[in-house]
Amino acid sequence: MKTIINFLRDERGMQTAEYMVMGTVMAAGSVGAVKAVRDGQVEKFDQMKNALNVNTDGSLGG
């Protein structure tokens, strides 16, 4: 963590490259978070679909 802070505080130039690297890291983290949420939603909707899939006699099935 200290390395990242020093990387951002260094003012000897290369600020554009630093911002590019940090933007890439942040974008990758955002994509990972959205994918994790989407996967969780798909799993929950599958569980709900299976829970609601009952026959007229009340037994599970389709």
Predicted model as a PDB file, atoms N, CA, C, CB and O in Angstrom, pLDDT in the B-factor column:
MODEL        1                                                                  
ATOM      1  N   MET A   1       0.836  -1.184   0.000  1.00 78.00           N  
ATOM      2  CA  MET A   1       0.000   0.000   0.000  1.00 78.00           C  
ATOM      3  C   MET A   1       0.888   1.257   0.000  1.00 78.00           C  
ATOM      4  CB  MET A   1      -0.955  -0.007   1.225  1.00 78.00           C  
ATOM      5  O   MET A   1       0.583   2.240  -0.675  1.00 78.00           O  
ATOM      6  N   LYS A   2       1.971   1.211   0.754  1.00 84.00           N  
ATOM      7  CA  LYS A   2       2.875   2.365   0.811  1.00 84.00           C  
ATOM      8  C   LYS A   2       3.481   2.649  -0.556  1.00 84.00           C  
ATOM      9  CB  LYS A   2       3.990   2.126   1.841  1.00 84.00           C  
ATOM     10  O   LYS A   2       3.702   3.805  -0.916  1.00 84.00           O  
ATOM     11  N   THR A   3       3.749   1.590  -1.316  1.00 80.00           N  
ATOM     12  CA  THR A   3       4.309   1.758  -2.653  1.00 80.00           C  
ATOM     13  C   THR A   3       3.334   2.501  -3.555  1.00 80.00           C  
ATOM     14  CB  THR A   3       4.664   0.399  -3.263  1.00 80.00           C  
ATOM     15  O   THR A   3       3.741   3.362  -4.334  1.00 80.00           O  
ATOM     16  N   ILE A   4       2.065   2.177  -3.456  1.00 76.00           N  
ATOM     17  CA  ILE A   4       1.048   2.847  -4.278  1.00 76.00           C  
ATOM     18  C   ILE A   4       0.940   4.315  -3.892  1.00 76.00           C  
ATOM     19  CB  ILE A   4      -0.324   2.155  -4.125  1.00 76.00           C  
ATOM     20  O   ILE A   4       0.842   5.183  -4.760  1.00 76.00           O  
ATOM     21  N   ILE A   5       0.958   4.595  -2.598  1.00 78.00           N  
ATOM     22  CA  ILE A   5       0.868   5.992  -2.140  1.00 78.00           C  
ATOM     23  C   ILE A   5       2.076   6.787  -2.621  1.00 78.00           C  
ATOM     24  CB  ILE A   5       0.768   6.059  -0.593  1.00 78.00           C  
ATOM     25  O   ILE A   5       1.927   7.910  -3.102  1.00 78.00           O  
ATOM     26  N   ASN A   6       3.271   6.214  -2.495  1.00 78.00           N  
ATOM     27  CA  ASN A   6       4.479   6.894  -2.984  1.00 78.00           C  
ATOM     28  C   ASN A   6       4.418   7.090  -4.494  1.00 78.00           C  
ATOM     29  CB  ASN A   6       5.741   6.093  -2.608  1.00 78.00           C  
ATOM     30  O   ASN A   6       4.853   8.117  -5.015  1.00 78.00           O  
ATOM     31  N   PHE A   7       3.872   6.092  -5.191  1.00 74.00           N  
ATOM     32  CA  PHE A   7       3.719   6.179  -6.648  1.00 74.00           C  
ATOM     33  C   PHE A   7       2.846   7.372  -7.021  1.00 74.00           C  
ATOM     34  CB  PHE A   7       3.111   4.876  -7.211  1.00 74.00           C  
ATOM     35  O   PHE A   7       3.151   8.088  -7.976  1.00 74.00           O  
ATOM     36  N   LEU A   8       1.769   7.590  -6.280  1.00 72.00           N  
ATOM     37  CA  LEU A   8       0.864   8.698  -6.573  1.00 72.00           C  
ATOM     38  C   LEU A   8       1.420  10.054  -6.132  1.00 72.00           C  
ATOM     39  CB  LEU A   8      -0.467   8.456  -5.902  1.00 72.00           C  
ATOM     40  O   LEU A   8       1.104  11.074  -6.745  1.00 72.00           O  
ATOM     41  N   ARG A   9       2.230  10.081  -5.097  1.00 74.00           N  
ATOM     42  CA  ARG A   9       2.774  11.345  -4.581  1.00 74.00           C  
ATOM     43  C   ARG A   9       3.987  11.839  -5.355  1.00 74.00           C  
ATOM     44  CB  ARG A   9       3.146  11.186  -3.134  1.00 74.00           C  
ATOM     45  O   ARG A   9       4.328  13.018  -5.265  1.00 74.00           O  
ATOM     46  N   ASP A  10       4.633  10.984  -6.099  1.00 70.00           N  
ATOM     47  CA  ASP A  10       5.847  11.358  -6.838  1.00 70.00           C  
ATOM     48  C   ASP A  10       5.487  12.400  -7.893  1.00 70.00           C  
ATOM     49  CB  ASP A  10       6.512  10.105  -7.502  1.00 70.00           C  
ATOM     50  O   ASP A  10       4.670  12.133  -8.775  1.00 70.00           O  
ATOM     51  N   GLU A  11       6.095  13.590  -7.807  1.00 65.00           N  
ATOM     52  CA  GLU A  11       5.765  14.695  -8.704  1.00 65.00           C  
ATOM     53  C   GLU A  11       6.903  15.033  -9.652  1.00 65.00           C  
ATOM     54  CB  GLU A  11       5.395  15.917  -7.903  1.00 65.00           C  
ATOM     55  O   GLU A  11       7.036  16.189 -10.053  1.00 65.00           O  
ATOM     56  N   ARG A  12       7.716  14.073 -10.018  1.00 62.00           N  
ATOM     57  CA  ARG A  12       8.849  14.334 -10.900  1.00 62.00           C  
ATOM     58  C   ARG A  12       8.495  14.068 -12.361  1.00 62.00           C  
ATOM     59  CB  ARG A  12      10.042  13.479 -10.490  1.00 62.00           C  
ATOM     60  O   ARG A  12       9.387  13.779 -13.159  1.00 62.00           O  
ATOM     61  N   GLY A  13       7.251  14.154 -12.720  1.00 59.00           N  
ATOM     62  CA  GLY A  13       6.833  13.876 -14.089  1.00 59.00           C  
ATOM     63  C   GLY A  13       6.126  12.533 -14.165  1.00 59.00           C  
ATOM     64  O   GLY A  13       5.869  11.892 -13.145  1.00 59.00           O  
ATOM     65  N   MET A  14       5.824  12.127 -15.350  1.00 65.00           N  
ATOM     66  CA  MET A  14       5.167  10.851 -15.611  1.00 65.00           C  
ATOM     67  C   MET A  14       3.782  10.759 -14.978  1.00 65.00           C  
ATOM     68  CB  MET A  14       6.028   9.724 -15.107  1.00 65.00           C  
ATOM     69  O   MET A  14       3.276   9.665 -14.729  1.00 65.00           O  
ATOM     70  N   GLN A  15       3.172  11.916 -14.722  1.00 72.00           N  
ATOM     71  CA  GLN A  15       1.846  11.897 -14.110  1.00 72.00           C  
ATOM     72  C   GLN A  15       0.820  11.246 -15.024  1.00 72.00           C  
ATOM     73  CB  GLN A  15       1.405  13.310 -13.759  1.00 72.00           C  
ATOM     74  O   GLN A  15      -0.082  10.552 -14.554  1.00 72.00           O  
ATOM     75  N   THR A  16       0.949  11.461 -16.306  1.00 75.00           N  
ATOM     76  CA  THR A  16       0.001  10.859 -17.239  1.00 75.00           C  
ATOM     77  C   THR A  16       0.066   9.342 -17.166  1.00 75.00           C  
ATOM     78  CB  THR A  16       0.279  11.331 -18.670  1.00 75.00           C  
ATOM     79  O   THR A  16      -0.968   8.674 -17.157  1.00 75.00           O  
ATOM     80  N   ALA A  17       1.263   8.802 -17.115  1.00 76.00           N  
ATOM     81  CA  ALA A  17       1.413   7.344 -17.020  1.00 76.00           C  
ATOM     82  C   ALA A  17       0.857   6.828 -15.701  1.00 76.00           C  
ATOM     83  CB  ALA A  17       2.892   6.940 -17.162  1.00 76.00           C  
ATOM     84  O   ALA A  17       0.236   5.766 -15.663  1.00 76.00           O  
ATOM     85  N   GLU A  18       1.072   7.568 -14.620  1.00 78.00           N  
ATOM     86  CA  GLU A  18       0.548   7.162 -13.319  1.00 78.00           C  
ATOM     87  C   GLU A  18      -0.974   7.127 -13.341  1.00 78.00           C  
ATOM     88  CB  GLU A  18       1.043   8.111 -12.218  1.00 78.00           C  
ATOM     89  O   GLU A  18      -1.589   6.174 -12.863  1.00 78.00           O  
ATOM     90  N   TYR A  19      -1.569   8.161 -13.894  1.00 83.00           N  
ATOM     91  CA  TYR A  19      -3.028   8.195 -13.967  1.00 83.00           C  
ATOM     92  C   TYR A  19      -3.556   7.081 -14.865  1.00 83.00           C  
ATOM     93  CB  TYR A  19      -3.505   9.556 -14.481  1.00 83.00           C  
ATOM     94  O   TYR A  19      -4.611   6.509 -14.587  1.00 83.00           O  
ATOM     95  N   MET A  20      -2.841   6.772 -15.928  1.00 86.00           N  
ATOM     96  CA  MET A  20      -3.263   5.692 -16.821  1.00 86.00           C  
ATOM     97  C   MET A  20      -3.236   4.358 -16.081  1.00 86.00           C  
ATOM     98  CB  MET A  20      -2.358   5.632 -18.073  1.00 86.00           C  
ATOM     99  O   MET A  20      -4.172   3.565 -16.184  1.00 86.00           O  
ATOM    100  N   VAL A  21      -2.160   4.117 -15.336  1.00 88.00           N  
ATOM    101  CA  VAL A  21      -2.057   2.864 -14.592  1.00 88.00           C  
ATOM    102  C   VAL A  21      -3.159   2.781 -13.537  1.00 88.00           C  
ATOM    103  CB  VAL A  21      -0.669   2.739 -13.931  1.00 88.00           C  
ATOM    104  O   VAL A  21      -3.821   1.750 -13.416  1.00 88.00           O  
ATOM    105  N   MET A  22      -3.357   3.844 -12.783  1.00 89.00           N  
ATOM    106  CA  MET A  22      -4.389   3.834 -11.741  1.00 89.00           C  
ATOM    107  C   MET A  22      -5.784   3.698 -12.354  1.00 89.00           C  
ATOM    108  CB  MET A  22      -4.307   5.117 -10.893  1.00 89.00           C  
ATOM    109  O   MET A  22      -6.634   2.998 -11.804  1.00 89.00           O  
ATOM    110  N   GLY A  23      -6.024   4.357 -13.478  1.00 91.00           N  
ATOM    111  CA  GLY A  23      -7.315   4.216 -14.151  1.00 91.00           C  
ATOM    112  C   GLY A  23      -7.552   2.801 -14.618  1.00 91.00           C  
ATOM    113  O   GLY A  23      -8.668   2.289 -14.522  1.00 91.00           O  
ATOM    114  N   THR A  24      -6.512   2.162 -15.124  1.00 93.00           N  
ATOM    115  CA  THR A  24      -6.640   0.776 -15.573  1.00 93.00           C  
ATOM    116  C   THR A  24      -6.945  -0.144 -14.404  1.00 93.00           C  
ATOM    117  CB  THR A  24      -5.363   0.318 -16.283  1.00 93.00           C  
ATOM    118  O   THR A  24      -7.795  -1.027 -14.511  1.00 93.00           O  
ATOM    119  N   VAL A  25      -6.258   0.058 -13.288  1.00 93.00           N  
ATOM    120  CA  VAL A  25      -6.497  -0.764 -12.099  1.00 93.00           C  
ATOM    121  C   VAL A  25      -7.918  -0.560 -11.586  1.00 93.00           C  
ATOM    122  CB  VAL A  25      -5.478  -0.428 -10.991  1.00 93.00           C  
ATOM    123  O   VAL A  25      -8.594  -1.522 -11.223  1.00 93.00           O  
ATOM    124  N   MET A  26      -8.370   0.689 -11.557  1.00 93.00           N  
ATOM    125  CA  MET A  26      -9.723   0.965 -11.082  1.00 93.00           C  
ATOM    126  C   MET A  26     -10.769   0.381 -12.021  1.00 93.00           C  
ATOM    127  CB  MET A  26      -9.936   2.466 -10.933  1.00 93.00           C  
ATOM    128  O   MET A  26     -11.779  -0.150 -11.561  1.00 93.00           O  
ATOM    129  N   ALA A  27     -10.544   0.471 -13.319  1.00 94.00           N  
ATOM    130  CA  ALA A  27     -11.494  -0.082 -14.281  1.00 94.00           C  
ATOM    131  C   ALA A  27     -11.568  -1.597 -14.152  1.00 94.00           C  
ATOM    132  CB  ALA A  27     -11.101   0.311 -15.713  1.00 94.00           C  
ATOM    133  O   ALA A  27     -12.656  -2.171 -14.199  1.00 94.00           O  
ATOM    134  N   ALA A  28     -10.429  -2.245 -13.990  1.00 94.00           N  
ATOM    135  CA  ALA A  28     -10.421  -3.697 -13.838  1.00 94.00           C  
ATOM    136  C   ALA A  28     -11.154  -4.109 -12.566  1.00 94.00           C  
ATOM    137  CB  ALA A  28      -8.981  -4.227 -13.816  1.00 94.00           C  
ATOM    138  O   ALA A  28     -11.883  -5.101 -12.564  1.00 94.00           O  
ATOM    139  N   GLY A  29     -10.967  -3.365 -11.503  1.00 93.00           N  
ATOM    140  CA  GLY A  29     -11.692  -3.652 -10.261  1.00 93.00           C  
ATOM    141  C   GLY A  29     -13.182  -3.472 -10.420  1.00 93.00           C  
ATOM    142  O   GLY A  29     -13.966  -4.257  -9.887  1.00 93.00           O  
ATOM    143  N   SER A  30     -13.585  -2.435 -11.155  1.00 95.00           N  
ATOM    144  CA  SER A  30     -15.014  -2.197 -11.385  1.00 95.00           C  
ATOM    145  C   SER A  30     -15.634  -3.314 -12.208  1.00 95.00           C  
ATOM    146  CB  SER A  30     -15.227  -0.854 -12.086  1.00 95.00           C  
ATOM    147  O   SER A  30     -16.740  -3.767 -11.913  1.00 95.00           O  
ATOM    148  N   VAL A  31     -14.930  -3.756 -13.233  1.00 94.00           N  
ATOM    149  CA  VAL A  31     -15.434  -4.846 -14.067  1.00 94.00           C  
ATOM    150  C   VAL A  31     -15.580  -6.113 -13.230  1.00 94.00           C  
ATOM    151  CB  VAL A  31     -14.494  -5.097 -15.274  1.00 94.00           C  
ATOM    152  O   VAL A  31     -16.575  -6.827 -13.348  1.00 94.00           O  
ATOM    153  N   GLY A  32     -14.592  -6.389 -12.385  1.00 93.00           N  
ATOM    154  CA  GLY A  32     -14.662  -7.566 -11.520  1.00 93.00           C  
ATOM    155  C   GLY A  32     -15.837  -7.498 -10.559  1.00 93.00           C  
ATOM    156  O   GLY A  32     -16.512  -8.501 -10.328  1.00 93.00           O  
ATOM    157  N   ALA A  33     -16.085  -6.320  -9.997  1.00 94.00           N  
ATOM    158  CA  ALA A  33     -17.204  -6.163  -9.066  1.00 94.00           C  
ATOM    159  C   ALA A  33     -18.540  -6.339  -9.770  1.00 94.00           C  
ATOM    160  CB  ALA A  33     -17.147  -4.795  -8.393  1.00 94.00           C  
ATOM    161  O   ALA A  33     -19.430  -7.008  -9.246  1.00 94.00           O  
ATOM    162  N   VAL A  34     -18.693  -5.750 -10.943  1.00 95.00           N  
ATOM    163  CA  VAL A  34     -19.949  -5.888 -11.685  1.00 95.00           C  
ATOM    164  C   VAL A  34     -20.185  -7.340 -12.076  1.00 95.00           C  
ATOM    165  CB  VAL A  34     -19.938  -4.997 -12.940  1.00 95.00           C  
ATOM    166  O   VAL A  34     -21.316  -7.821 -12.003  1.00 95.00           O  
ATOM    167  N   LYS A  35     -19.144  -8.042 -12.487  1.00 94.00           N  
ATOM    168  CA  LYS A  35     -19.277  -9.448 -12.850  1.00 94.00           C  
ATOM    169  C   LYS A  35     -19.686 -10.289 -11.646  1.00 94.00           C  
ATOM    170  CB  LYS A  35     -17.965  -9.973 -13.438  1.00 94.00           C  
ATOM    171  O   LYS A  35     -20.524 -11.182 -11.770  1.00 94.00           O  
ATOM    172  N   ALA A  36     -19.105 -10.014 -10.488  1.00 94.00           N  
ATOM    173  CA  ALA A  36     -19.459 -10.757  -9.279  1.00 94.00           C  
ATOM    174  C   ALA A  36     -20.924 -10.534  -8.902  1.00 94.00           C  
ATOM    175  CB  ALA A  36     -18.547 -10.345  -8.116  1.00 94.00           C  
ATOM    176  O   ALA A  36     -21.623 -11.475  -8.527  1.00 94.00           O  
ATOM    177  N   VAL A  37     -21.383  -9.290  -9.003  1.00 95.00           N  
ATOM    178  CA  VAL A  37     -22.782  -8.983  -8.698  1.00 95.00           C  
ATOM    179  C   VAL A  37     -23.699  -9.677  -9.693  1.00 95.00           C  
ATOM    180  CB  VAL A  37     -23.026  -7.459  -8.717  1.00 95.00           C  
ATOM    181  O   VAL A  37     -24.720 -10.248  -9.308  1.00 95.00           O  
ATOM    182  N   ARG A  38     -23.340  -9.632 -10.976  1.00 94.00           N  
ATOM    183  CA  ARG A  38     -24.169 -10.274 -11.998  1.00 94.00           C  
ATOM    184  C   ARG A  38     -24.258 -11.776 -11.772  1.00 94.00           C  
ATOM    185  CB  ARG A  38     -23.611  -9.988 -13.394  1.00 94.00           C  
ATOM    186  O   ARG A  38     -25.339 -12.357 -11.871  1.00 94.00           O  
ATOM    187  N   ASP A  39     -23.136 -12.404 -11.471  1.00 94.00           N  
ATOM    188  CA  ASP A  39     -23.141 -13.845 -11.221  1.00 94.00           C  
ATOM    189  C   ASP A  39     -24.013 -14.189 -10.021  1.00 94.00           C  
ATOM    190  CB  ASP A  39     -21.716 -14.354 -10.997  1.00 94.00           C  
ATOM    191  O   ASP A  39     -24.728 -15.191 -10.038  1.00 94.00           O  
ATOM    192  N   GLY A  40     -23.957 -13.367  -8.985  1.00 93.00           N  
ATOM    193  CA  GLY A  40     -24.802 -13.583  -7.809  1.00 93.00           C  
ATOM    194  C   GLY A  40     -26.274 -13.434  -8.141  1.00 93.00           C  
ATOM    195  O   GLY A  40     -27.107 -14.192  -7.643  1.00 93.00           O  
ATOM    196  N   GLN A  41     -26.602 -12.453  -8.986  1.00 95.00           N  
ATOM    197  CA  GLN A  41     -28.000 -12.252  -9.374  1.00 95.00           C  
ATOM    198  C   GLN A  41     -28.515 -13.427 -10.195  1.00 95.00           C  
ATOM    199  CB  GLN A  41     -28.154 -10.949 -10.169  1.00 95.00           C  
ATOM    200  O   GLN A  41     -29.639 -13.884  -9.987  1.00 95.00           O  
ATOM    201  N   VAL A  42     -27.705 -13.918 -11.122  1.00 93.00           N  
ATOM    202  CA  VAL A  42     -28.117 -15.053 -11.942  1.00 93.00           C  
ATOM    203  C   VAL A  42     -28.391 -16.259 -11.056  1.00 93.00           C  
ATOM    204  CB  VAL A  42     -27.040 -15.388 -12.996  1.00 93.00           C  
ATOM    205  O   VAL A  42     -29.376 -16.970 -11.256  1.00 93.00           O  
ATOM    206  N   GLU A  43     -27.523 -16.489 -10.081  1.00 93.00           N  
ATOM    207  CA  GLU A  43     -27.708 -17.624  -9.175  1.00 93.00           C  
ATOM    208  C   GLU A  43     -28.995 -17.479  -8.358  1.00 93.00           C  
ATOM    209  CB  GLU A  43     -26.501 -17.756  -8.237  1.00 93.00           C  
ATOM    210  O   GLU A  43     -29.740 -18.447  -8.205  1.00 93.00           O  
ATOM    211  N   LYS A  44     -29.259 -16.288  -7.837  1.00 93.00           N  
ATOM    212  CA  LYS A  44     -30.473 -16.056  -7.045  1.00 93.00           C  
ATOM    213  C   LYS A  44     -31.724 -16.229  -7.902  1.00 93.00           C  
ATOM    214  CB  LYS A  44     -30.449 -14.648  -6.424  1.00 93.00           C  
ATOM    215  O   LYS A  44     -32.697 -16.832  -7.447  1.00 93.00           O  
ATOM    216  N   PHE A  45     -31.720 -15.713  -9.130  1.00 91.00           N  
ATOM    217  CA  PHE A  45     -32.886 -15.857  -9.982  1.00 91.00           C  
ATOM    218  C   PHE A  45     -33.117 -17.318 -10.354  1.00 91.00           C  
ATOM    219  CB  PHE A  45     -32.729 -15.011 -11.238  1.00 91.00           C  
ATOM    220  O   PHE A  45     -34.263 -17.749 -10.475  1.00 91.00           O  
ATOM    221  N   ASP A  46     -32.050 -18.078 -10.535  1.00 89.00           N  
ATOM    222  CA  ASP A  46     -32.209 -19.515 -10.783  1.00 89.00           C  
ATOM    223  C   ASP A  46     -32.830 -20.207  -9.581  1.00 89.00           C  
ATOM    224  CB  ASP A  46     -30.857 -20.159 -11.118  1.00 89.00           C  
ATOM    225  O   ASP A  46     -33.689 -21.074  -9.738  1.00 89.00           O  
ATOM    226  N   GLN A  47     -32.402 -19.830  -8.381  1.00 89.00           N  
ATOM    227  CA  GLN A  47     -32.981 -20.410  -7.172  1.00 89.00           C  
ATOM    228  C   GLN A  47     -34.456 -20.049  -7.051  1.00 89.00           C  
ATOM    229  CB  GLN A  47     -32.218 -19.935  -5.929  1.00 89.00           C  
ATOM    230  O   GLN A  47     -35.277 -20.892  -6.688  1.00 89.00           O  
ATOM    231  N   MET A  48     -34.796 -18.792  -7.356  1.00 87.00           N  
ATOM    232  CA  MET A  48     -36.202 -18.373  -7.287  1.00 87.00           C  
ATOM    233  C   MET A  48     -37.037 -19.111  -8.328  1.00 87.00           C  
ATOM    234  CB  MET A  48     -36.325 -16.850  -7.493  1.00 87.00           C  
ATOM    235  O   MET A  48     -38.157 -19.533  -8.042  1.00 87.00           O  
ATOM    236  N   LYS A  49     -36.496 -19.266  -9.528  1.00 85.00           N  
ATOM    237  CA  LYS A  49     -37.214 -19.974 -10.579  1.00 85.00           C  
ATOM    238  C   LYS A  49     -37.483 -21.418 -10.161  1.00 85.00           C  
ATOM    239  CB  LYS A  49     -36.420 -19.934 -11.894  1.00 85.00           C  
ATOM    240  O   LYS A  49     -38.585 -21.932 -10.349  1.00 85.00           O  
ATOM    241  N   ASN A  50     -36.480 -22.056  -9.603  1.00 82.00           N  
ATOM    242  CA  ASN A  50     -36.651 -23.444  -9.165  1.00 82.00           C  
ATOM    243  C   ASN A  50     -37.630 -23.555  -8.001  1.00 82.00           C  
ATOM    244  CB  ASN A  50     -35.306 -24.040  -8.765  1.00 82.00           C  
ATOM    245  O   ASN A  50     -38.375 -24.531  -7.908  1.00 82.00           O  
ATOM    246  N   ALA A  51     -37.634 -22.561  -7.114  1.00 82.00           N  
ATOM    247  CA  ALA A  51     -38.560 -22.585  -5.979  1.00 82.00           C  
ATOM    248  C   ALA A  51     -39.997 -22.393  -6.447  1.00 82.00           C  
ATOM    249  CB  ALA A  51     -38.190 -21.500  -4.958  1.00 82.00           C  
ATOM    250  O   ALA A  51     -40.918 -22.933  -5.836  1.00 82.00           O  
ATOM    251  N   LEU A  52     -40.201 -21.643  -7.507  1.00 82.00           N  
ATOM    252  CA  LEU A  52     -41.558 -21.378  -7.996  1.00 82.00           C  
ATOM    253  C   LEU A  52     -42.035 -22.407  -9.004  1.00 82.00           C  
ATOM    254  CB  LEU A  52     -41.622 -20.012  -8.616  1.00 82.00           C  
ATOM    255  O   LEU A  52     -43.201 -22.386  -9.399  1.00 82.00           O  
ATOM    256  N   ASN A  53     -41.159 -23.304  -9.427  1.00 79.00           N  
ATOM    257  CA  ASN A  53     -41.500 -24.306 -10.419  1.00 79.00           C  
ATOM    258  C   ASN A  53     -42.123 -25.527  -9.745  1.00 79.00           C  
ATOM    259  CB  ASN A  53     -40.256 -24.709 -11.226  1.00 79.00           C  
ATOM    260  O   ASN A  53     -41.424 -26.478  -9.394  1.00 79.00           O  
ATOM    261  N   VAL A  54     -43.446 -25.491  -9.567  1.00 72.00           N  
ATOM    262  CA  VAL A  54     -44.163 -26.595  -8.912  1.00 72.00           C  
ATOM    263  C   VAL A  54     -45.281 -27.100  -9.807  1.00 72.00           C  
ATOM    264  CB  VAL A  54     -44.735 -26.148  -7.549  1.00 72.00           C  
ATOM    265  O   VAL A  54     -45.818 -26.358 -10.629  1.00 72.00           O  
ATOM    266  N   ASN A  55     -45.623 -28.363  -9.641  1.00 70.00           N  
ATOM    267  CA  ASN A  55     -46.738 -28.959 -10.373  1.00 70.00           C  
ATOM    268  C   ASN A  55     -48.046 -28.596  -9.681  1.00 70.00           C  
ATOM    269  CB  ASN A  55     -46.578 -30.501 -10.474  1.00 70.00           C  
ATOM    270  O   ASN A  55     -48.037 -28.047  -8.579  1.00 70.00           O  
ATOM    271  N   THR A  56     -49.151 -28.898 -10.315  1.00 66.00           N  
ATOM    272  CA  THR A  56     -50.454 -28.565  -9.737  1.00 66.00           C  
ATOM    273  C   THR A  56     -50.727 -29.316  -8.450  1.00 66.00           C  
ATOM    274  CB  THR A  56     -51.550 -28.856 -10.728  1.00 66.00           C  
ATOM    275  O   THR A  56     -51.532 -28.868  -7.634  1.00 66.00           O  
ATOM    276  N   ASP A  57     -50.060 -30.469  -8.249  1.00 71.00           N  
ATOM    277  CA  ASP A  57     -50.258 -31.217  -6.998  1.00 71.00           C  
ATOM    278  C   ASP A  57     -49.311 -30.754  -5.889  1.00 71.00           C  
ATOM    279  CB  ASP A  57     -50.063 -32.710  -7.247  1.00 71.00           C  
ATOM    280  O   ASP A  57     -49.318 -31.316  -4.794  1.00 71.00           O  
ATOM    281  N   GLY A  58     -48.493 -29.729  -6.169  1.00 64.00           N  
ATOM    282  CA  GLY A  58     -47.608 -29.179  -5.143  1.00 64.00           C  
ATOM    283  C   GLY A  58     -46.217 -29.755  -5.151  1.00 64.00           C  
ATOM    284  O   GLY A  58     -45.359 -29.291  -4.399  1.00 64.00           O  
ATOM    285  N   SER A  59     -45.959 -30.769  -5.991  1.00 70.00           N  
ATOM    286  CA  SER A  59     -44.623 -31.350  -6.045  1.00 70.00           C  
ATOM    287  C   SER A  59     -43.715 -30.500  -6.930  1.00 70.00           C  
ATOM    288  CB  SER A  59     -44.683 -32.800  -6.568  1.00 70.00           C  
ATOM    289  O   SER A  59     -44.175 -29.818  -7.846  1.00 70.00           O  
ATOM    290  N   LEU A  60     -42.430 -30.555  -6.639  1.00 63.00           N  
ATOM    291  CA  LEU A  60     -41.470 -29.811  -7.436  1.00 63.00           C  
ATOM    292  C   LEU A  60     -41.266 -30.504  -8.779  1.00 63.00           C  
ATOM    293  CB  LEU A  60     -40.132 -29.671  -6.687  1.00 63.00           C  
ATOM    294  O   LEU A  60     -41.337 -31.729  -8.876  1.00 63.00           O  
ATOM    295  N   GLY A  61     -41.017 -29.722  -9.787  1.00 63.00           N  
ATOM    296  CA  GLY A  61     -40.762 -30.288 -11.104  1.00 63.00           C  
ATOM    297  C   GLY A  61     -41.255 -29.380 -12.195  1.00 63.00           C  
ATOM    298  O   GLY A  61     -41.735 -28.277 -11.933  1.00 63.00           O  
ATOM    299  N   GLY A  62     -41.139 -29.832 -13.391  1.00 53.00           N  
ATOM    300  CA  GLY A  62     -41.545 -28.940 -14.461  1.00 53.00           C  
ATOM    301  C   GLY A  62     -42.182 -29.673 -15.516  1.00 53.00           C  
ATOM    302  O   GLY A  62     -42.596 -29.084 -16.514  1.00 53.00           O  
TER     303      GLY A  62                                                      
ENDMDL                                                                          
END                                                                             
